[in-house]
Amino acid sequence: MTGFRRIVQYSKRYWGRILASTLASVAVGSMDGAFAFYVEPLLRKIFASKDLTILAMLPFGVVALFIFRAVCRFVNDYFIRTAGELAIRQIRQDVYENAMAMDIKFFHAQPTGELMSRIINDVTVMQNGIANIVTSLCRDGFSAISLLAVIFYRNWRLALVTLVIIPLTVYVAQLIGKKIKRFSTQSQSRMGDISSILQETFSGIKVVKAFNLARWEIERFRRVNADYYQAIRKGVKYTSLSSPITELITSIGIAVVIWVGGSMVIRGSMTAAEFFSFLTAMALVYKPIRSLNNNYNSVQYSLGAAVRVFEVIDKRPEIFDHPAAVDMERSRGEVELRNVTFAYDDEPVLGGINLSAGKGEVVALVGPSGGGKTTLVSLISRFYDVTDGEILIDGIDIRMIGQQSLIRQIALVDQETILFNDTIANNIRYGKQNAGMEEVEAAARAAFAHEFIMKLPEGYDTNIGDRGVRLSGGQRQRICIARAILKNAPILILDEATSALDTESEQMVQKALTNLMANRTTFVIAHRLSTILHADKIVVIEKGKVVETGRHQELLARGGLYKKLYEMQFSG
């Protein structure tokens, strides 16, 4: 019921459309009752009184009635479905907005394909439910009420037989609906698994092909696809059971009414015309009731999907602004880590890190893989919060700086070049959304990207494809550097920015990085020690702890881990 109420709450925002649809539903539903009610007097007038005038007018009246009914039905369907689409649009928007507000930990724990499935597949399943909720309650509900009124008016004793049957059909629908909801949730979860595999294999198709794993991936997809079928099959089974069981129960009621009502006509306590009117109303009343039951099953599917959708909407980020958080203007770029400790899900990653970087200094972080270097710079960006200790920028704890303000102080160039399926200009503008073309071009020139951009078919308006697939590795990295230059943040983080490049590309990117690092406090993570020989401070991290700090020559002279790493790279 909680999911049901929340869906209705979204629909209530569009009360004008729902009101128009409801009024049309009342008209459609009431016409069913009116048709059943006037069967008796019309039959009496035409056949008992032999009124040929009414008989001649009856076909025109029937056509006019059904024209009016068709108009009302169109108004009903159009406005309720557009109201449902608008509600779904808002739900989908809320899911996406809340997901985007979550911290990095959420995305690490949640497969991308699963999130996509919740926003696309689950919300689409909800879409049908929202339309059916209001359409069924209004149109079929009013139709059933008006027809029941006719039944009671004609013969209340026979009507009681009908009322005994209706609760039985509702009870059966509820039992089946609970199972449908459970299997709906399971099937949507399996669909999330399918989406995850699709996202992984299509985005990593080069690796799949290179290692000849297409057959293995196909088999993995086959297993998940089979699991989805098993979950959906159970839902289909119960959905398919609903109508036959309802019809069986209904037939028992009709049989009893025919026997009792026929006896009453024979005894003379009820006229044949009244009995025919009663049968007409009774036959018609089971149709909206069946429709209500079927739509109830559809709503259960919808609610099963709603559980997964509202889980995302209700999720709250672990990283949030302190009530007293300040809005920092452009910082001086002074960064300090005081006794910083961090654990990821009770797994220690960093312990007792003390580190400082003055304005404009270049601090290099080196050490064996898995030592915690990337985690450390992620803490500076506040992608995670420290478990203990504090990180300060210009003497202010970053937890007391508004997140939007903090992000403005930091630019990131990552090992993984994240570009979007858009133009080069718009990818560079990610650093500054309102930047003009002159600023974009200036940033590209500083990143040594302008020359190759101008050789492309449409220059800065060239679409670079999914993840920048139409560019080389060095070109993608220079676009990322141009983006960071355009942002013009006082603090810069370079996480293995040249590790995946060939020598020629690395030299060009290194020139671009030199321009980017000018007058900025820079944290550089590098495995290639040749790129950080002139850093102001080299910090060696091993197993989550700082084991050495100093300049290049100082660390070599100490003969510690840094010298070992240096000799491994430059031996011979």
Beta strands, then each sheet from edge to edge (+ up, - down):
strand 1: 335-344
strand 2: 347-357
strand 3: 362-366
strand 4: 388-393
strand 5: 396-397
strand 6: 410-413
strand 7: 491-495
strand 8: 521-525
strand 9: 537-542
strand 10: 545-550
sheet 1: 2+ 1- 4+ 5-
sheet 2: 6+ 7+ 8+ 3+ 9+ 10-
end
